[in-house]
Amino acid sequence: MGWVFVLMALFTAVLAPTTGFVVAQIRDRREARRRFLIMAAVSGGLILFFLLSGVLFSECPDGYHC
């Protein structure tokens, strides 16, 4: 059940900035585009951080030199 929440969080972290950017692009609103690009960069950085720390660092057990 926990994986469903993780996948939905990742999906919405990607979907919201993308949708907002597309709408701002169509309506030619530069300030909104800039905000959605910043939002996408922050979301992408957090996703990469959690993937790196949760997946890559957890594969090396304590005491082993990976």
HTML snippet that shows the backbone in 3Dmol.js (N, CA, C, O; Angstrom):
<script src="https://3Dmol.org/build/3Dmol-min.js"></script>
<div id="view" style="width:600px;height:400px;position:relative"></div>
<script>
const pdb = `
ATOM      1  N   MET A   1       0.819  -1.195   0.000  1.00  0.00           N
ATOM      2  CA  MET A   1       0.000   0.000   0.000  1.00  0.00           C
ATOM      3  C   MET A   1       0.864   1.260   0.000  1.00  0.00           C
ATOM      4  O   MET A   1       0.466   2.281  -0.562  1.00  0.00           O
ATOM      5  N   GLY A   2       2.015   1.199   0.611  1.00  0.00           N
ATOM      6  CA  GLY A   2       2.898   2.358   0.658  1.00  0.00           C
ATOM      7  C   GLY A   2       3.433   2.751  -0.707  1.00  0.00           C
ATOM      8  O   GLY A   2       3.656   3.932  -0.976  1.00  0.00           O
ATOM      9  N   TRP A   3       3.641   1.754  -1.579  1.00  0.00           N
ATOM     10  CA  TRP A   3       4.145   2.045  -2.933  1.00  0.00           C
ATOM     11  C   TRP A   3       3.147   2.840  -3.747  1.00  0.00           C
ATOM     12  O   TRP A   3       3.539   3.627  -4.609  1.00  0.00           O
ATOM     13  N   VAL A   4       1.866   2.651  -3.491  1.00  0.00           N
ATOM     14  CA  VAL A   4       0.844   3.413  -4.214  1.00  0.00           C
ATOM     15  C   VAL A   4       0.985   4.902  -3.888  1.00  0.00           C
ATOM     16  O   VAL A   4       0.898   5.748  -4.778  1.00  0.00           O
ATOM     17  N   PHE A   5       1.199   5.212  -2.622  1.00  0.00           N
ATOM     18  CA  PHE A   5       1.360   6.607  -2.229  1.00  0.00           C
ATOM     19  C   PHE A   5       2.653   7.203  -2.782  1.00  0.00           C
ATOM     20  O   PHE A   5       2.677   8.365  -3.187  1.00  0.00           O
ATOM     21  N   VAL A   6       3.718   6.419  -2.801  1.00  0.00           N
ATOM     22  CA  VAL A   6       4.990   6.895  -3.351  1.00  0.00           C
ATOM     23  C   VAL A   6       4.841   7.188  -4.838  1.00  0.00           C
ATOM     24  O   VAL A   6       5.285   8.234  -5.312  1.00  0.00           O
ATOM     25  N   LEU A   7       4.224   6.281  -5.570  1.00  0.00           N
ATOM     26  CA  LEU A   7       4.038   6.494  -7.006  1.00  0.00           C
ATOM     27  C   LEU A   7       3.123   7.676  -7.295  1.00  0.00           C
ATOM     28  O   LEU A   7       3.377   8.436  -8.230  1.00  0.00           O
ATOM     29  N   MET A   8       2.075   7.841  -6.516  1.00  0.00           N
ATOM     30  CA  MET A   8       1.185   8.985  -6.716  1.00  0.00           C
ATOM     31  C   MET A   8       1.894  10.297  -6.378  1.00  0.00           C
ATOM     32  O   MET A   8       1.658  11.306  -7.041  1.00  0.00           O
ATOM     33  N   ALA A   9       2.744  10.301  -5.377  1.00  0.00           N
ATOM     34  CA  ALA A   9       3.491  11.512  -5.035  1.00  0.00           C
ATOM     35  C   ALA A   9       4.456  11.880  -6.156  1.00  0.00           C
ATOM     36  O   ALA A   9       4.571  13.051  -6.519  1.00  0.00           O
ATOM     37  N   LEU A  10       5.148  10.887  -6.705  1.00  0.00           N
ATOM     38  CA  LEU A  10       6.038  11.151  -7.829  1.00  0.00           C
ATOM     39  C   LEU A  10       5.263  11.631  -9.054  1.00  0.00           C
ATOM     40  O   LEU A  10       5.698  12.550  -9.748  1.00  0.00           O
ATOM     41  N   PHE A  11       4.128  11.012  -9.313  1.00  0.00           N
ATOM     42  CA  PHE A  11       3.307  11.374 -10.466  1.00  0.00           C
ATOM     43  C   PHE A  11       2.807  12.805 -10.350  1.00  0.00           C
ATOM     44  O   PHE A  11       2.871  13.564 -11.317  1.00  0.00           O
ATOM     45  N   THR A  12       2.312  13.180  -9.184  1.00  0.00           N
ATOM     46  CA  THR A  12       1.790  14.539  -9.023  1.00  0.00           C
ATOM     47  C   THR A  12       2.907  15.564  -8.955  1.00  0.00           C
ATOM     48  O   THR A  12       2.696  16.712  -9.348  1.00  0.00           O
ATOM     49  N   ALA A  13       4.089  15.196  -8.472  1.00  0.00           N
ATOM     50  CA  ALA A  13       5.221  16.124  -8.455  1.00  0.00           C
ATOM     51  C   ALA A  13       5.696  16.442  -9.864  1.00  0.00           C
ATOM     52  O   ALA A  13       6.274  17.503 -10.100  1.00  0.00           O
ATOM     53  N   VAL A  14       5.460  15.541 -10.793  1.00  0.00           N
ATOM     54  CA  VAL A  14       5.832  15.765 -12.185  1.00  0.00           C
ATOM     55  C   VAL A  14       4.671  16.365 -12.963  1.00  0.00           C
ATOM     56  O   VAL A  14       4.883  17.213 -13.830  1.00  0.00           O
ATOM     57  N   LEU A  15       3.467  15.946 -12.671  1.00  0.00           N
ATOM     58  CA  LEU A  15       2.298  16.368 -13.442  1.00  0.00           C
ATOM     59  C   LEU A  15       1.937  17.833 -13.225  1.00  0.00           C
ATOM     60  O   LEU A  15       1.615  18.528 -14.190  1.00  0.00           O
ATOM     61  N   ALA A  16       1.979  18.315 -12.010  1.00  0.00           N
ATOM     62  CA  ALA A  16       1.561  19.694 -11.719  1.00  0.00           C
ATOM     63  C   ALA A  16       2.436  20.740 -12.407  1.00  0.00           C
ATOM     64  O   ALA A  16       1.894  21.638 -13.052  1.00  0.00           O
ATOM     65  N   PRO A  17       3.768  20.665 -12.300  1.00  0.00           N
ATOM     66  CA  PRO A  17       4.573  21.674 -13.001  1.00  0.00           C
ATOM     67  C   PRO A  17       4.467  21.571 -14.524  1.00  0.00           C
ATOM     68  O   PRO A  17       4.487  22.586 -15.221  1.00  0.00           O
ATOM     69  N   THR A  18       4.356  20.364 -15.030  1.00  0.00           N
ATOM     70  CA  THR A  18       4.263  20.190 -16.477  1.00  0.00           C
ATOM     71  C   THR A  18       2.966  20.775 -17.017  1.00  0.00           C
ATOM     72  O   THR A  18       2.975  21.490 -18.019  1.00  0.00           O
ATOM     73  N   THR A  19       1.869  20.481 -16.368  1.00  0.00           N
ATOM     74  CA  THR A  19       0.573  21.012 -16.802  1.00  0.00           C
ATOM     75  C   THR A  19       0.546  22.536 -16.698  1.00  0.00           C
ATOM     76  O   THR A  19       0.087  23.217 -17.615  1.00  0.00           O
ATOM     77  N   GLY A  20       1.030  23.061 -15.599  1.00  0.00           N
ATOM     78  CA  GLY A  20       1.064  24.509 -15.420  1.00  0.00           C
ATOM     79  C   GLY A  20       1.935  25.195 -16.452  1.00  0.00           C
ATOM     80  O   GLY A  20       1.579  26.259 -16.958  1.00  0.00           O
ATOM     81  N   PHE A  21       3.073  24.597 -16.770  1.00  0.00           N
ATOM     82  CA  PHE A  21       3.958  25.187 -17.772  1.00  0.00           C
ATOM     83  C   PHE A  21       3.313  25.183 -19.153  1.00  0.00           C
ATOM     84  O   PHE A  21       3.419  26.161 -19.893  1.00  0.00           O
ATOM     85  N   VAL A  22       2.652  24.096 -19.500  1.00  0.00           N
ATOM     86  CA  VAL A  22       1.993  24.023 -20.807  1.00  0.00           C
ATOM     87  C   VAL A  22       0.883  25.065 -20.914  1.00  0.00           C
ATOM     88  O   VAL A  22       0.757  25.727 -21.945  1.00  0.00           O
ATOM     89  N   VAL A  23       0.087  25.217 -19.878  1.00  0.00           N
ATOM     90  CA  VAL A  23      -0.986  26.214 -19.896  1.00  0.00           C
ATOM     91  C   VAL A  23      -0.403  27.624 -19.974  1.00  0.00           C
ATOM     92  O   VAL A  23      -0.919  28.466 -20.709  1.00  0.00           O
ATOM     93  N   ALA A  24       0.667  27.887 -19.221  1.00  0.00           N
ATOM     94  CA  ALA A  24       1.296  29.204 -19.272  1.00  0.00           C
ATOM     95  C   ALA A  24       1.930  29.468 -20.627  1.00  0.00           C
ATOM     96  O   ALA A  24       1.951  30.608 -21.090  1.00  0.00           O
ATOM     97  N   GLN A  25       2.440  28.440 -21.260  1.00  0.00           N
ATOM     98  CA  GLN A  25       3.035  28.566 -22.591  1.00  0.00           C
ATOM     99  C   GLN A  25       1.956  28.901 -23.622  1.00  0.00           C
ATOM    100  O   GLN A  25       2.164  29.751 -24.488  1.00  0.00           O
ATOM    101  N   ILE A  26       0.828  28.245 -23.530  1.00  0.00           N
ATOM    102  CA  ILE A  26      -0.261  28.485 -24.487  1.00  0.00           C
ATOM    103  C   ILE A  26      -0.804  29.898 -24.323  1.00  0.00           C
ATOM    104  O   ILE A  26      -1.088  30.571 -25.314  1.00  0.00           O
ATOM    105  N   ARG A  27      -0.949  30.352 -23.083  1.00  0.00           N
ATOM    106  CA  ARG A  27      -1.517  31.685 -22.837  1.00  0.00           C
ATOM    107  C   ARG A  27      -0.472  32.790 -22.854  1.00  0.00           C
ATOM    108  O   ARG A  27      -0.799  33.955 -22.628  1.00  0.00           O
ATOM    109  N   ASP A  28       0.780  32.438 -23.119  1.00  0.00           N
ATOM    110  CA  ASP A  28       1.884  33.390 -23.251  1.00  0.00           C
ATOM    111  C   ASP A  28       2.039  34.268 -22.001  1.00  0.00           C
ATOM    112  O   ASP A  28       2.037  35.497 -22.078  1.00  0.00           O
ATOM    113  N   ARG A  29       2.173  33.604 -20.858  1.00  0.00           N
ATOM    114  CA  ARG A  29       2.371  34.314 -19.586  1.00  0.00           C
ATOM    115  C   ARG A  29       3.771  33.998 -19.076  1.00  0.00           C
ATOM    116  O   ARG A  29       4.021  32.907 -18.564  1.00  0.00           O
ATOM    117  N   ARG A  30       4.670  34.943 -19.216  1.00  0.00           N
ATOM    118  CA  ARG A  30       6.079  34.716 -18.888  1.00  0.00           C
ATOM    119  C   ARG A  30       6.323  34.529 -17.397  1.00  0.00           C
ATOM    120  O   ARG A  30       7.113  33.674 -16.996  1.00  0.00           O
ATOM    121  N   GLU A  31       5.654  35.322 -16.580  1.00  0.00           N
ATOM    122  CA  GLU A  31       5.865  35.195 -15.136  1.00  0.00           C
ATOM    123  C   GLU A  31       5.410  33.827 -14.634  1.00  0.00           C
ATOM    124  O   GLU A  31       6.068  33.217 -13.791  1.00  0.00           O
ATOM    125  N   ALA A  32       4.299  33.358 -15.150  1.00  0.00           N
ATOM    126  CA  ALA A  32       3.796  32.044 -14.739  1.00  0.00           C
ATOM    127  C   ALA A  32       4.720  30.942 -15.237  1.00  0.00           C
ATOM    128  O   ALA A  32       4.959  29.964 -14.529  1.00  0.00           O
ATOM    129  N   ARG A  33       5.244  31.094 -16.459  1.00  0.00           N
ATOM    130  CA  ARG A  33       6.181  30.087 -16.980  1.00  0.00           C
ATOM    131  C   ARG A  33       7.402  29.984 -16.086  1.00  0.00           C
ATOM    132  O   ARG A  33       7.863  28.884 -15.781  1.00  0.00           O
ATOM    133  N   ARG A  34       7.928  31.127 -15.665  1.00  0.00           N
ATOM    134  CA  ARG A  34       9.106  31.136 -14.813  1.00  0.00           C
ATOM    135  C   ARG A  34       8.827  30.440 -13.481  1.00  0.00           C
ATOM    136  O   ARG A  34       9.664  29.686 -12.985  1.00  0.00           O
ATOM    137  N   ARG A  35       7.661  30.692 -12.909  1.00  0.00           N
ATOM    138  CA  ARG A  35       7.309  30.045 -11.640  1.00  0.00           C
ATOM    139  C   ARG A  35       7.186  28.535 -11.796  1.00  0.00           C
ATOM    140  O   ARG A  35       7.628  27.777 -10.933  1.00  0.00           O
ATOM    141  N   PHE A  36       6.583  28.100 -12.903  1.00  0.00           N
ATOM    142  CA  PHE A  36       6.438  26.659 -13.097  1.00  0.00           C
ATOM    143  C   PHE A  36       7.774  25.994 -13.411  1.00  0.00           C
ATOM    144  O   PHE A  36       7.976  24.833 -13.054  1.00  0.00           O
ATOM    145  N   LEU A  37       8.678  26.692 -14.061  1.00  0.00           N
ATOM    146  CA  LEU A  37      10.014  26.131 -14.272  1.00  0.00           C
ATOM    147  C   LEU A  37      10.764  25.984 -12.952  1.00  0.00           C
ATOM    148  O   LEU A  37      11.457  24.991 -12.732  1.00  0.00           O
ATOM    149  N   ILE A  38      10.622  26.969 -12.083  1.00  0.00           N
ATOM    150  CA  ILE A  38      11.243  26.863 -10.757  1.00  0.00           C
ATOM    151  C   ILE A  38      10.611  25.723  -9.971  1.00  0.00           C
ATOM    152  O   ILE A  38      11.308  24.966  -9.294  1.00  0.00           O
ATOM    153  N   MET A  39       9.302  25.605 -10.060  1.00  0.00           N
ATOM    154  CA  MET A  39       8.588  24.516  -9.380  1.00  0.00           C
ATOM    155  C   MET A  39       9.054  23.155  -9.899  1.00  0.00           C
ATOM    156  O   MET A  39       9.231  22.221  -9.116  1.00  0.00           O
ATOM    157  N   ALA A  40       9.253  23.038 -11.210  1.00  0.00           N
ATOM    158  CA  ALA A  40       9.726  21.775 -11.792  1.00  0.00           C
ATOM    159  C   ALA A  40      11.150  21.468 -11.353  1.00  0.00           C
ATOM    160  O   ALA A  40      11.481  20.311 -11.090  1.00  0.00           O
ATOM    161  N   ALA A  41      11.994  22.488 -11.270  1.00  0.00           N
ATOM    162  CA  ALA A  41      13.374  22.270 -10.840  1.00  0.00           C
ATOM    163  C   ALA A  41      13.430  21.805  -9.385  1.00  0.00           C
ATOM    164  O   ALA A  41      14.192  20.896  -9.053  1.00  0.00           O
ATOM    165  N   VAL A  42      12.637  22.416  -8.529  1.00  0.00           N
ATOM    166  CA  VAL A  42      12.608  22.009  -7.121  1.00  0.00           C
ATOM    167  C   VAL A  42      12.069  20.589  -6.981  1.00  0.00           C
ATOM    168  O   VAL A  42      12.626  19.779  -6.240  1.00  0.00           O
ATOM    169  N   SER A  43      10.982  20.287  -7.694  1.00  0.00           N
ATOM    170  CA  SER A  43      10.408  18.939  -7.629  1.00  0.00           C
ATOM    171  C   SER A  43      11.386  17.903  -8.166  1.00  0.00           C
ATOM    172  O   SER A  43      11.542  16.830  -7.585  1.00  0.00           O
ATOM    173  N   GLY A  44      12.042  18.225  -9.273  1.00  0.00           N
ATOM    174  CA  GLY A  44      13.022  17.296  -9.839  1.00  0.00           C
ATOM    175  C   GLY A  44      14.198  17.073  -8.910  1.00  0.00           C
ATOM    176  O   GLY A  44      14.687  15.951  -8.774  1.00  0.00           O
ATOM    177  N   GLY A  45      14.654  18.139  -8.270  1.00  0.00           N
ATOM    178  CA  GLY A  45      15.755  17.990  -7.321  1.00  0.00           C
ATOM    179  C   GLY A  45      15.380  17.123  -6.136  1.00  0.00           C
ATOM    180  O   GLY A  45      16.173  16.292  -5.693  1.00  0.00           O
ATOM    181  N   LEU A  46      14.176  17.311  -5.622  1.00  0.00           N
ATOM    182  CA  LEU A  46      13.727  16.471  -4.498  1.00  0.00           C
ATOM    183  C   LEU A  46      13.561  15.015  -4.913  1.00  0.00           C
ATOM    184  O   LEU A  46      13.911  14.109  -4.157  1.00  0.00           O
ATOM    185  N   ILE A  47      13.028  14.786  -6.110  1.00  0.00           N
ATOM    186  CA  ILE A  47      12.865  13.412  -6.587  1.00  0.00           C
ATOM    187  C   ILE A  47      14.223  12.745  -6.736  1.00  0.00           C
ATOM    188  O   ILE A  47      14.395  11.600  -6.319  1.00  0.00           O
ATOM    189  N   LEU A  48      15.193  13.443  -7.326  1.00  0.00           N
ATOM    190  CA  LEU A  48      16.535  12.871  -7.464  1.00  0.00           C
ATOM    191  C   LEU A  48      17.179  12.609  -6.106  1.00  0.00           C
ATOM    192  O   LEU A  48      17.836  11.585  -5.919  1.00  0.00           O
ATOM    193  N   PHE A  49      16.998  13.519  -5.167  1.00  0.00           N
ATOM    194  CA  PHE A  49      17.563  13.328  -3.839  1.00  0.00           C
ATOM    195  C   PHE A  49      16.996  12.073  -3.184  1.00  0.00           C
ATOM    196  O   PHE A  49      17.747  11.259  -2.645  1.00  0.00           O
ATOM    197  N   PHE A  50      15.671  11.913  -3.228  1.00  0.00           N
ATOM    198  CA  PHE A  50      15.069  10.744  -2.590  1.00  0.00           C
ATOM    199  C   PHE A  50      15.407   9.455  -3.325  1.00  0.00           C
ATOM    200  O   PHE A  50      15.564   8.412  -2.691  1.00  0.00           O
ATOM    201  N   LEU A  51      15.522   9.505  -4.635  1.00  0.00           N
ATOM    202  CA  LEU A  51      15.916   8.302  -5.367  1.00  0.00           C
ATOM    203  C   LEU A  51      17.357   7.919  -5.054  1.00  0.00           C
ATOM    204  O   LEU A  51      17.658   6.744  -4.841  1.00  0.00           O
ATOM    205  N   LEU A  52      18.239   8.897  -5.024  1.00  0.00           N
ATOM    206  CA  LEU A  52      19.639   8.592  -4.721  1.00  0.00           C
ATOM    207  C   LEU A  52      19.820   8.115  -3.291  1.00  0.00           C
ATOM    208  O   LEU A  52      20.505   7.121  -3.051  1.00  0.00           O
ATOM    209  N   SER A  53      19.215   8.808  -2.343  1.00  0.00           N
ATOM    210  CA  SER A  53      19.413   8.421  -0.953  1.00  0.00           C
ATOM    211  C   SER A  53      18.616   7.176  -0.588  1.00  0.00           C
ATOM    212  O   SER A  53      19.065   6.393   0.249  1.00  0.00           O
ATOM    213  N   GLY A  54      17.470   6.974  -1.177  1.00  0.00           N
ATOM    214  CA  GLY A  54      16.630   5.828  -0.831  1.00  0.00           C
ATOM    215  C   GLY A  54      16.975   4.565  -1.560  1.00  0.00           C
ATOM    216  O   GLY A  54      16.800   3.474  -1.017  1.00  0.00           O
ATOM    217  N   VAL A  55      17.460   4.674  -2.776  1.00  0.00           N
ATOM    218  CA  VAL A  55      17.718   3.481  -3.578  1.00  0.00           C
ATOM    219  C   VAL A  55      19.195   3.140  -3.613  1.00  0.00           C
ATOM    220  O   VAL A  55      19.581   2.016  -3.294  1.00  0.00           O
ATOM    221  N   LEU A  56      20.019   4.092  -3.995  1.00  0.00           N
ATOM    222  CA  LEU A  56      21.430   3.783  -4.176  1.00  0.00           C
ATOM    223  C   LEU A  56      22.167   3.591  -2.859  1.00  0.00           C
ATOM    224  O   LEU A  56      22.963   2.661  -2.726  1.00  0.00           O
ATOM    225  N   PHE A  57      21.915   4.451  -1.892  1.00  0.00           N
ATOM    226  CA  PHE A  57      22.642   4.336  -0.630  1.00  0.00           C
ATOM    227  C   PHE A  57      22.135   3.195   0.235  1.00  0.00           C
ATOM    228  O   PHE A  57      22.871   2.705   1.091  1.00  0.00           O
ATOM    229  N   SER A  58      20.924   2.768   0.040  1.00  0.00           N
ATOM    230  CA  SER A  58      20.403   1.677   0.856  1.00  0.00           C
ATOM    231  C   SER A  58      20.857   0.321   0.346  1.00  0.00           C
ATOM    232  O   SER A  58      20.687  -0.670   1.057  1.00  0.00           O
ATOM    233  N   GLU A  59      21.417   0.227  -0.833  1.00  0.00           N
ATOM    234  CA  GLU A  59      21.855  -1.058  -1.364  1.00  0.00           C
ATOM    235  C   GLU A  59      23.193  -1.512  -0.799  1.00  0.00           C
ATOM    236  O   GLU A  59      23.558  -2.679  -0.944  1.00  0.00           O
ATOM    237  N   CYS A  60      23.918  -0.621  -0.167  1.00  0.00           N
ATOM    238  CA  CYS A  60      25.206  -0.963   0.405  1.00  0.00           C
ATOM    239  C   CYS A  60      25.021  -1.192   1.902  1.00  0.00           C
ATOM    240  O   CYS A  60      24.797  -0.238   2.647  1.00  0.00           O
ATOM    241  N   PRO A  61      25.112  -2.460   2.358  1.00  0.00           N
ATOM    242  CA  PRO A  61      24.927  -2.728   3.790  1.00  0.00           C
ATOM    243  C   PRO A  61      26.062  -2.115   4.618  1.00  0.00           C
ATOM    244  O   PRO A  61      27.152  -1.863   4.106  1.00  0.00           O
ATOM    245  N   ASP A  62      25.790  -1.885   5.882  1.00  0.00           N
ATOM    246  CA  ASP A  62      26.793  -1.323   6.772  1.00  0.00           C
ATOM    247  C   ASP A  62      27.994  -2.262   6.892  1.00  0.00           C
ATOM    248  O   ASP A  62      27.844  -3.479   6.997  1.00  0.00           O
ATOM    249  N   GLY A  63      29.159  -1.680   6.873  1.00  0.00           N
ATOM    250  CA  GLY A  63      30.374  -2.471   7.023  1.00  0.00           C
ATOM    251  C   GLY A  63      30.996  -2.870   5.696  1.00  0.00           C
ATOM    252  O   GLY A  63      32.142  -3.317   5.677  1.00  0.00           O
ATOM    253  N   TYR A  64      30.293  -2.728   4.601  1.00  0.00           N
ATOM    254  CA  TYR A  64      30.827  -3.071   3.278  1.00  0.00           C
ATOM    255  C   TYR A  64      31.270  -1.818   2.565  1.00  0.00           C
ATOM    256  O   TYR A  64      30.678  -0.753   2.740  1.00  0.00           O
ATOM    257  N   HIS A  65      32.308  -1.939   1.760  1.00  0.00           N
ATOM    258  CA  HIS A  65      32.812  -0.799   0.990  1.00  0.00           C
ATOM    259  C   HIS A  65      32.299  -0.942  -0.442  1.00  0.00           C
ATOM    260  O   HIS A  65      32.800  -1.764  -1.209  1.00  0.00           O
ATOM    261  N   CYS A  66      31.324  -0.158  -0.787  1.00  0.00           N
ATOM    262  CA  CYS A  66      30.737  -0.245  -2.129  1.00  0.00           C
ATOM    263  C   CYS A  66      31.417   0.700  -3.094  1.00  0.00           C
ATOM    264  O   CYS A  66      31.048   0.755  -4.267  1.00  0.00           O
TER     265      CYS A  66
END
`;
const viewer = $3Dmol.createViewer("view");
viewer.addModel(pdb, "pdb");
viewer.setStyle({}, {cartoon: {color: "spectrum"}});
viewer.zoomTo();
viewer.render();
</script>
